[in-house]
Amino acid sequence: MGDIVNLNKFRKQKSRATREKQAEENRVKFGQTKTQKKLNQTSADKAKSKLDRKKLDKPDEE
């Protein structure tokens, strides 16, 4: 005869494995460290500032 298996435990184990796999994919897809986020924000701010300094203001035409 085969071993007795508790189906509830089996389903829960399968569900946990599926959620963990999805979580790992999301970590790779969306994960950034705090320093990476700060570096990206700093470089974006620097680029915006550089662009604003080169901007020519046109006088209002009346």
Secondary structure by P-SEA (a helix, b strand, c coil): ccccccaaaaaaaaaaaaaaaaaaaaaaaccccaaaaaaaaaaaaaaaaaaaaabbbbcccc
